[in-house]
Amino acid sequence: MMTRLISLMAVLSLCTTTALAQEASLWSYTGNATGDKGFRIRKSAITTDASRAVTFAQQFGTNSPKKPKFAVWDFSTGKRISAWRGETVSVGLAISHDGTKAASLGLSATDEGPTKIDVWQVASGKHLMQAEVKPRTDVRRTTIRFSKDGKGIFVLGGNVQIVDVASGKVAAVGKKRSFPAADIDWSVSGDRFVWLDPANMYIYAPSEDLARNRPPKRTIGMPYQMTDARLSGDGKTAFVSVMPNDGPRAGHQFLGVWNTVDGKQLQLYDCQWRESEFLRNLHVSHEGRFAAGSRGRRDVLWIYDLKKNVAPDFPRERMVPVGFTPGGVLIVLTPGRPLRFLDPGTFKIIQPPLTDALRGGGKKAVTKEPRIAKTKPKPSQPQFRTWTSSSGKFSVDALLIRIKNGVAHLKKKDGKVIQVPLTKLSPADRKFVTQRNQRD
């Protein structure tokens, strides 16, 4: 009897040790812990250099839920740095560029309750500040960002406001109290700031324009519906998820690229789906090779190869991108699972911990402009071919110059250019045009 009791105690001790070890590892942490059943990671954020991550876990399936949990993790080891309990449900999460402070934009349980900003010290989990944001934010459009120096937090939730970390004072951005903004982003260098409204993209210099209520550095009128914006490291390039309002491409999802210095559009990538669902949670890799986002309300992962101008064929799974490491690894959050690491080119899971090469060293932020913004993808070598009408009665030897608004522009050997609607070309010619667009 005594032998069985000792064996049982040993098993229980081993299980407890294993549970605690799993709880303390980022690679196995889902929010659950000893005595806290039903918790799940709902939000996460990473530093620019992917050296640290902050997670928010919430409990479900109970009438008297426990306080939500926050934790900060070291990416190089997977070990937990600190953890604490919060009072409100986080709808926005951020970690400062240097990884020393974490912030949450939280909503109270009642619809009439206030929206609050909480800031904690990462090393100890000590609560540093709480400020109330008025009016109550729009949960569907909520983003918070630390300023480059970590002294301020920009809050977006149907309006744009600045919270001073030291004093907790909240100030509206600009002369008006509210802005109908859709998304917001900072450049890594901290000298560019972009936000979207239903008709325009605004580029600000925070230290000059926002602080002194000056007009934006540049306002770019947009004939699109827009949801997400992401700036390159140096702030000179903006990546925006857009959907044309009218015309033959209405209802199609695109990823647009703009030069924020002169306002010129550099590229427009077709996301290759037609359903009326927006691309959200947009992220672009540091070197500008890949873009990633979540598609529709189910948060199906979408990845686009900006260099090849094509979306790789991979299993569509429910994942929300958290960001890229400087080494090009995509970090994603899957419901009920720990953070996962993916190779965006092959969609293969990379087992943690990441090597210094994949993580990017975690020593400095990348501030180079993405290469894709400088030049458009090179087209394949042109070739003359025989084009045939859909009826088969007419044909011509010509070179395909471009496709615009559903019309093929063909240059004959004598130099004359003719325009032929794609609908009047043979099925083989239409297939050739489709393959040519994908290849180029």
Secondary structure as the mmCIF struct_conf table of DSSP 4:
data_model
#
loop_
_struct_conf.conf_type_id
_struct_conf.id
_struct_conf.beg_label_comp_id
_struct_conf.beg_label_asym_id
_struct_conf.beg_label_seq_id
_struct_conf.end_label_comp_id
_struct_conf.end_label_asym_id
_struct_conf.end_label_seq_id
HELX_RH_AL_P HELX_RH_AL_P1 MET A 2 GLU A 23
TURN_TY1_P TURN_TY1_P1 ALA A 24 ALA A 24
STRN STRN1 SER A 25 SER A 25
TURN_TY1_P TURN_TY1_P2 LEU A 26 SER A 28
BEND BEND1 THR A 30 GLY A 31
STRN STRN2 ALA A 33 ALA A 33
TURN_TY1_P TURN_TY1_P3 THR A 34 GLY A 35
STRN STRN3 ASP A 36 ASP A 36
TURN_TY1_P TURN_TY1_P4 LYS A 37 GLY A 38
STRN STRN4 PHE A 39 ILE A 46
TURN_TY1_P TURN_TY1_P5 THR A 48 ASP A 49
BEND BEND2 ALA A 50 SER A 51
STRN STRN5 ARG A 52 GLN A 59
BEND BEND3 GLY A 61 GLY A 61
BEND BEND4 ASN A 63 SER A 64
HELX_LH_PP_P HELX_LH_PP_P1 PRO A 65 PRO A 68
STRN STRN6 LYS A 69 ASP A 74
TURN_TY1_P TURN_TY1_P6 PHE A 75 THR A 77
STRN STRN7 LYS A 79 LYS A 79
STRN STRN8 ARG A 80 ARG A 85
BEND BEND5 GLU A 87 THR A 88
STRN STRN9 VAL A 89 ILE A 95
TURN_TY1_P TURN_TY1_P7 HIS A 97 ASP A 98
BEND BEND6 GLY A 99 THR A 100
STRN STRN10 LYS A 101 LEU A 107
BEND BEND7 ALA A 109 THR A 110
TURN_TY1_P TURN_TY1_P8 ASP A 111 GLU A 112
BEND BEND8 GLY A 113 GLY A 113
HELX_LH_PP_P HELX_LH_PP_P2 PRO A 114 PRO A 114
STRN STRN11 THR A 115 GLN A 121
TURN_TY1_P TURN_TY1_P9 VAL A 122 SER A 124
STRN STRN12 HIS A 127 VAL A 133
BEND BEND9 LYS A 134 PRO A 135
HELX_LH_PP_P HELX_LH_PP_P3 ARG A 136 THR A 137
HELX_RH_3T_P HELX_RH_3T_P1 VAL A 139 ARG A 141
STRN STRN13 THR A 143 PHE A 146
TURN_TY1_P TURN_TY1_P10 LYS A 148 ASP A 149
BEND BEND10 GLY A 150 LYS A 151
STRN STRN14 GLY A 152 LEU A 156
BEND BEND11 GLY A 157 ASN A 159
STRN STRN15 VAL A 160 ASP A 164
TURN_TY1_P TURN_TY1_P11 VAL A 165 SER A 167
STRN STRN16 VAL A 170 ALA A 172
BEND BEND12 VAL A 173 ARG A 177
STRN STRN17 ASP A 183 TRP A 186
TURN_TY1_P TURN_TY1_P12 VAL A 188 SER A 189
BEND BEND13 GLY A 190 ASP A 191
STRN STRN18 PHE A 193 LEU A 196
BEND BEND14 PRO A 198 ALA A 199
STRN STRN19 ASN A 200 TYR A 204
HELX_RH_PI_P HELX_RH_PI_P1 PRO A 206 LEU A 210
TURN_TY1_P TURN_TY1_P13 ALA A 211 ASN A 213
HELX_LH_PP_P HELX_LH_PP_P4 ARG A 214 PRO A 216
BEND BEND15 LYS A 217 LYS A 217
STRN STRN20 ARG A 218 GLY A 221
BEND BEND16 PRO A 223 PRO A 223
STRN STRN21 TYR A 224 LEU A 231
TURN_TY1_P TURN_TY1_P14 GLY A 233 ASP A 234
BEND BEND17 GLY A 235 LYS A 236
STRN STRN22 THR A 237 PRO A 244
BEND BEND18 ASN A 245 GLY A 247
TURN_TY1_P TURN_TY1_P15 PRO A 248 GLY A 251
STRN STRN23 PHE A 254 ASN A 259
TURN_TY1_P TURN_TY1_P16 THR A 260 ASP A 262
STRN STRN24 GLN A 265 ASP A 270
BEND BEND19 GLN A 272 GLN A 272
BEND BEND20 GLU A 275 SER A 276
STRN STRN25 LEU A 279 VAL A 284
TURN_TY1_P TURN_TY1_P17 HIS A 286 GLU A 287
BEND BEND21 GLY A 288 ARG A 289
STRN STRN26 PHE A 290 ARG A 295
TURN_TY1_P TURN_TY1_P18 GLY A 296 ASP A 299
STRN STRN27 VAL A 300 ASP A 305
TURN_TY1_P TURN_TY1_P19 LEU A 306 ASN A 309
STRN STRN28 VAL A 310 VAL A 310
STRN STRN29 ARG A 318 ARG A 318
STRN STRN30 VAL A 320 PHE A 324
TURN_TY1_P TURN_TY1_P20 PRO A 326 GLY A 327
BEND BEND22 GLY A 328 GLY A 328
HELX_LH_PP_P HELX_LH_PP_P5 VAL A 329 VAL A 329
STRN STRN31 LEU A 330 LEU A 333
TURN_TY1_P TURN_TY1_P21 PRO A 335 GLY A 336
BEND BEND23 ARG A 337 ARG A 337
STRN STRN32 LEU A 339 LEU A 342
TURN_TY1_P TURN_TY1_P22 PRO A 344 THR A 346
HELX_LH_PP_P HELX_LH_PP_P6 LYS A 348 LYS A 348
STRN STRN33 ILE A 349 ILE A 349
HELX_LH_PP_P HELX_LH_PP_P7 ILE A 350 GLN A 351
BEND BEND24 PRO A 352 PRO A 353
HELX_LH_PP_P HELX_LH_PP_P8 LEU A 354 THR A 355
HELX_RH_AL_P HELX_RH_AL_P2 ASP A 356 ARG A 359
TURN_TY1_P TURN_TY1_P23 GLY A 360 GLY A 362
BEND BEND25 LYS A 363 LYS A 364
HELX_LH_PP_P HELX_LH_PP_P9 LYS A 368 PRO A 370
HELX_RH_3T_P HELX_RH_3T_P2 ARG A 371 ALA A 373
TURN_TY1_P TURN_TY1_P24 LYS A 374 LYS A 374
BEND BEND26 THR A 375 THR A 375
HELX_LH_PP_P HELX_LH_PP_P10 LYS A 376 PRO A 382
STRN STRN34 PHE A 384 THR A 388
STRN STRN35 SER A 389 SER A 389
TURN_TY1_P TURN_TY1_P25 SER A 390 SER A 391
BEND BEND27 GLY A 392 LYS A 393
STRN STRN36 SER A 395 LYS A 404
TURN_TY1_P TURN_TY1_P26 ASN A 405 GLY A 406
STRN STRN37 VAL A 407 LYS A 412
TURN_TY1_P TURN_TY1_P27 LYS A 413 ASP A 414
BEND BEND28 GLY A 415 GLY A 415
STRN STRN38 VAL A 417 PRO A 421
HELX_RH_3T_P HELX_RH_3T_P3 LEU A 422 LYS A 424
STRN STRN39 LEU A 425 LEU A 425
HELX_RH_AL_P HELX_RH_AL_P3 PRO A 427 ARG A 439
#
